[in-house]
Amino acid sequence: MTPRLHITVPSPYARKCRIVAREKGVAIEEVAVDPYASDPRLVAANPVVQVPALETADGVLTDSPVICEWLDVTGAGPLLLPADGAERWRVKRLETLANAGLEMGVKRVLELRRPEQERSASWITRWTENLNRVLDRLEGDPGIAPDLPLDMGRITAGVLVTWAGFRHPDLDWAAGRPRLVALQAALEARPSFADTRPDAP
Ligand SMILES: N[C@@H](CCC(=O)N[C@@H](CS)C(=O)NCC(=O)O)C(=O)O
């Protein structure tokens, strides 16, 4: 069977999987679902009703890092996440840091979507400060230099900053972070990124 990936277009986690599938030449069927409307197809695939979820012949994979690793080893070409050694941990560290930024950003979005009288100013401040700290740490990471080969960490960092601009325009993530700006420009020029923009209609 063709693996079926449940997605929303704006989801950064789903975007990362879509980028990896394209980069590794893995044919997938993309199914657009609305997690917040508890789409029955997504409920059947993933008990926590989140995108992405990947249906394969061997069962359903959930959680974007796991799905991306499956796509990486299934597809062609050099591994985006090295199999072992110091390189694996270098890439994994960058990927996990950028993923943590996504988590903080999603928490911030959800808090801001609550009715105004139910919003917690202290949680919003906490998620905002954490996200900014992640972006600052990424800015100083040697692994984000724009001319390095593609890897899972760089993909995740690129997905994070474009999504931050899309969902958190008030944070102005690019201000004072020229290295991340250069990384974004290099990555968004790739067909896999251009084909999966979060603001696509
Ligand atoms: N840890 C998960 C997070 C996935 C996630 O938070 N997805 C969001 C969309 S960006 C979602 O489906 N939210 C619906 C919900 O939590 O009910 C991953 O990496 O795949």
The ligand as an SDF file (V2000), in Angstrom:
LIG
                    3D

 20 19  0  0  0  0  0  0  0  0999 V2000
    4.4780   15.4370   19.2870 N   0  0  0  0  0  0  0  0  0  0  0  0
    3.5970   15.4770   18.1390 C   0  0  0  0  0  0  0  0  0  0  0  0
    2.7980   16.7820   18.1620 C   0  0  0  0  0  0  0  0  0  0  0  0
    1.7370   16.8240   17.0870 C   0  0  0  0  0  0  0  0  0  0  0  0
    0.7820   18.0030   17.2810 C   0  0  0  0  0  0  0  0  0  0  0  0
    0.8100   18.7220   18.3020 O   0  0  0  0  0  0  0  0  0  0  0  0
   -0.0730   18.2200   16.2870 N   0  0  0  0  0  0  0  0  0  0  0  0
   -1.0810   19.2770   16.3640 C   0  0  0  0  0  0  0  0  0  0  0  0
   -1.1180   20.1070   15.0870 C   0  0  0  0  0  0  0  0  0  0  0  0
    0.3140   21.1020   14.9030 S   0  0  0  0  0  0  0  0  0  0  0  0
   -2.4540   18.6390   16.5110 C   0  0  0  0  0  0  0  0  0  0  0  0
   -2.7860   17.7320   15.7630 O   0  0  0  0  0  0  0  0  0  0  0  0
   -3.2390   19.1050   17.4710 N   0  0  0  0  0  0  0  0  0  0  0  0
   -4.5460   18.6170   17.6970 C   0  0  0  0  0  0  0  0  0  0  0  0
   -4.7620   18.2710   19.1460 C   0  0  0  0  0  0  0  0  0  0  0  0
   -3.7870   18.2620   19.9260 O   0  0  0  0  0  0  0  0  0  0  0  0
   -5.9090   18.0040   19.5170 O   0  0  0  0  0  0  0  0  0  0  0  0
    4.4260   15.3160   16.8620 C   0  0  0  0  0  0  0  0  0  0  0  0
    5.6230   15.6390   16.8780 O   0  0  0  0  0  0  0  0  0  0  0  0
    3.8980   14.8010   15.8450 O   0  0  0  0  0  0  0  0  0  0  0  0
  1  2  1  0
  2  3  1  0
  2 18  1  0
  3  4  1  0
  4  5  1  0
  5  6  2  0
  5  7  1  0
  7  8  1  0
  8  9  1  0
  8 11  1  0
  9 10  1  0
 11 12  2  0
 11 13  1  0
 13 14  1  0
 14 15  1  0
 15 16  2  0
 15 17  1  0
 18 19  2  0
 18 20  1  0
M  END
$$$$
